[in-house]
Amino acid sequence: MVTKPLEPRQPLPIDEDPQISAAREVPIPHDTEPSPPPPDITPEQSGPAWRVLFNITGPQPTQVGLDIWRVTVLGRADPMSAFRPDMDYAPYGAMRHGVSRRHALVRPGEQALYLIDQNSTNGTWVNGQRLMPGREFRLSDNDIIELGALRMVLRVVQSPQDADVSQPANERPMRGRRFRFLGG
């Protein structure tokens, strides 16, 4: 499959795009608890997760929540192989928007989240700036992320500093959730 590279982008006119403005104004839920750590992360290794929302813009805006405990692969599932990324954008038009199978990684740090392009075909962009493959880019709340032409606004719901760490992660009570958060 041959793809045409996307045209170089100009800085985003953020204030003029009603979809971006609406995605940034979505209220953040505060009445949910992070999912338990994945099985390969022991309670001794696990601190609190980063809890984020991806507000995907477009004709049918969607919110996807994600708990990030470890390096997380963003991309699209490949039906011809067994590969499934941690965050699968296939249901949101990933193929037609040029999202690669292993498009980018999100690496959690103690103070910030970092986005790393994985040499994707159609590029990874943050706030109109193209990321260099393999280099970390520090993310902030309300950043506009583009995987190929799939545009979303990152909302940080909870950072490890915000979490109540008085109890181990596996002993924290689980309450009802308003959003479906996927373990990362």
C-alpha positions in Angstrom: 0.0 0.0 0.0 1.4 3.4 -1.0 0.3 6.4 0.9 0.7 10.0 0.1 2.4 12.0 2.8 0.3 14.5 4.5 0.9 18.1 3.5 3.1 20.2 6.0 0.8 21.7 8.5 0.6 25.3 9.6 0.2 26.1 13.3 -3.4 25.2 14.3 -5.9 28.0 14.6 -7.0 26.6 17.9 -9.4 29.3 18.9 -11.1 29.3 15.5 -11.8 25.5 15.4 -15.2 24.9 17.1 -14.5 21.1 17.4 -11.3 21.7 19.3 -12.9 24.3 21.5 -15.7 22.0 22.3 -13.4 19.1 23.0 -11.4 21.2 25.5 -14.6 22.2 27.4 -15.8 18.7 28.1 -16.1 18.3 31.9 -13.6 15.9 33.4 -15.1 13.2 35.6 -13.7 13.2 39.1 -15.9 10.4 40.6 -14.0 7.5 39.2 -11.1 5.4 40.5 -8.3 4.1 38.3 -8.4 0.6 37.1 -6.2 -1.9 38.9 -2.7 -2.4 37.6 -2.3 -4.9 34.8 -1.3 -8.5 35.9 2.3 -8.0 34.9 2.7 -5.0 37.3 3.0 -6.1 40.9 1.5 -3.9 43.8 5.1 -3.1 44.8 5.9 -1.8 41.3 2.7 0.1 40.8 2.2 3.7 41.8 -1.0 5.5 40.8 -1.8 5.5 37.1 -2.0 8.5 34.9 -5.7 8.9 34.0 -6.5 10.6 30.7 -9.3 11.3 28.3 -8.8 11.5 24.5 -11.5 13.7 23.1 -11.6 12.6 19.5 -12.9 15.3 17.2 -14.7 14.9 13.8 -18.2 14.3 12.5 -18.9 12.0 15.5 -16.9 13.3 18.5 -16.0 10.6 21.0 -14.3 10.3 24.4 -12.0 7.5 25.2 -10.6 7.1 28.7 -7.3 5.4 29.5 -5.4 4.5 32.6 -1.7 4.6 31.8 0.5 2.4 34.1 3.3 1.7 31.7 4.5 2.5 28.2 1.3 2.3 26.1 1.1 1.7 22.3 -1.3 3.9 20.3 -2.3 2.6 16.9 -4.7 0.4 15.1 -5.4 -3.3 15.2 -4.3 -5.4 12.2 -6.9 -8.0 11.3 -4.3 -9.9 9.3 -2.0 -10.5 12.3 -2.6 -10.9 16.0 -1.3 -7.4 16.8 -3.5 -5.2 18.9 -2.2 -1.9 20.3 -2.9 -0.9 23.9 -5.1 1.9 22.6 -6.8 0.8 19.4 -8.2 3.7 17.2 -9.6 1.4 14.6 -13.2 2.0 15.7 -12.6 5.7 15.2 -11.6 5.6 11.6 -7.9 5.0 12.1 -7.3 3.3 8.7 -8.8 6.2 6.7 -7.1 8.8 8.9 -3.7 7.2 8.3 -3.0 5.8 11.8 -0.2 3.2 11.7 -0.4 -0.1 13.6 2.3 1.0 16.1 1.9 4.7 15.5 3.2 6.2 18.8 4.0 5.4 22.4 2.9 7.2 25.6 5.5 6.9 28.3 4.4 7.8 31.8 6.9 9.7 34.0 6.5 10.9 37.6 5.9 14.5 36.5 4.6 14.2 32.9 3.5 12.0 30.1 5.6 11.8 27.0 4.6 11.0 23.4 7.0 9.2 21.1 6.3 8.8 17.4 7.3 5.3 16.2 8.4 6.3 12.7 4.8 6.3 11.6 3.9 6.7 7.9 1.8 9.8 8.3 3.4 11.4 11.3 2.5 12.4 14.8 1.7 16.0 15.6 1.2 17.9 18.9 -0.3 21.4 18.7 0.6 21.6 15.0 4.3 20.6 15.6 5.5 17.4 13.9 7.3 15.0 16.2 10.6 13.6 15.3 10.5 9.8 15.3 11.9 8.2 18.5 12.1 11.5 20.4 10.0 12.2 23.5 7.6 15.1 23.5 6.3 16.2 26.9 2.5 16.4 26.9 0.3 18.8 28.8 -3.4 19.0 29.5 -5.4 20.3 26.5 -2.7 19.4 23.9 -4.0 18.6 20.5 -2.6 15.3 19.3 -2.8 14.1 15.7 -2.0 10.6 14.7 -1.9 11.0 10.9 -5.2 12.9 10.3 -7.0 11.6 13.4 -7.2 14.6 15.8 -7.9 14.5 19.5 -7.5 16.7 22.6 -5.7 15.2 25.5 -7.3 15.8 28.9 -5.4 14.8 32.0 -8.0 13.6 34.6 -5.5 12.5 37.2 -1.7 12.5 37.5 0.2 10.3 40.0 0.7 13.4 42.2 -3.1 13.9 42.4 -3.9 10.3 43.5 -4.5 9.2 47.1 -1.6 6.9 47.7 -2.4 6.2 51.3 -3.6 2.7 50.2 -1.9 0.3 47.8 -3.4 0.3 44.3 -4.8 -3.2 44.7 -6.7 -2.2 47.9 -8.3 1.0 46.7 -12.1 0.8 46.4 -13.6 0.6 42.9 -16.5 2.9 42.4 -18.9 3.2 39.5 -17.5 4.8 36.4 -19.0 7.4 34.1 -16.5 6.6 31.4 -15.0 3.3 30.2 -11.3 3.5 31.0 -9.0 1.0 29.5 -6.0 -0.3 31.3 -2.7 0.7 29.6 
